[in-house]
Amino acid sequence: MKAIPVVVLVLAVSGAPLFAADRPPAADLQGRVSALLARFPAETPAKRDALCAEILGLGPAAVAEVCARVLPAGKGADSRVRFAVNGLAVHVTRPGAETERALLARALLDSLARTRDKTVAAFFLSQVQLVGKQESVRPVEKFLVDETLAGPATAVLLAIGGPQGTAAMLKALDRAPGSARLALVQALGEARSREAVKRILPLAESADEGLRQAALFALANIGDPAAGPVLSRSRVTASRRERAAAPALYLLYARRLVEAGRKAEGLRA
């Protein structure tokens, strides 16, 4: 009987691979990724998760390769790639997948830092919104002063929550231009940041109606007593829409006072 080498026998019994190639060589990686992307969008969530597990099993380089294939608007067909990136974002948010979540977050943030196209950046921000945690605050912070990307960036920080994100938005408020400032005011209002009240109060008197309305909503939703005098009146020269919204904002302010334990002040309002 022909002898079998002990090493081979042990590997066969243990189930360990006979070759040390846990990851495909670089030359094969693009082909493997292309084959998987061709199967998106998946027919069912279960099939989507199986495809995503295969991509993640190929390692960080495969995830980076998928992200690298997202194209600027009008530059090619990348719908399968975007389905895959979103599928990965959904897949890694399941319980017990923190390692995979962190891997995808790093890949998205790296891709976000490299792209010069704002449509691509907005897409990556929308996916960071799903998977990002505190590690994402600093990389996203620089987009808060971009008129195109401030909205998606504030959405990321609101989804993450916590004082670090609020502090980043407050820091950006004074130097943010136009629509970026409006997005920041809205987000600080949604975050109910009391630290923002003094900075937002002057904006409630802005000549820009959009910024003024955003400031009034933010102040009402935060529910700080300092905003009472501003919210209790409406500008004579304000638009019909703004005057019609004023009572609802004042009631929101009163409700927030009560929720904060200032019941008497809320009832008076």
Secondary structure by P-SEA (a helix, b strand, c coil): cccccaaaaaaaaacccccccccccccaaaaaaaaaaaacccccaaaaaaaaaaaaaacaaaaaaaaaacccccccccaaaaaaaaaaaaaaacccaaaaaaaaaaaaaaaaaccccaaaaaaaaaaaaacccccccccccccccccccaaaaaaaaaaaccaaaaaaaaaacccccaaaaaaaaaaaaaacccccccccccccccccaaaaaaaaaaaaaaccccaaaaaacccccccaaaaaaaaaaaaaaaaaaaaacaaaaaaac
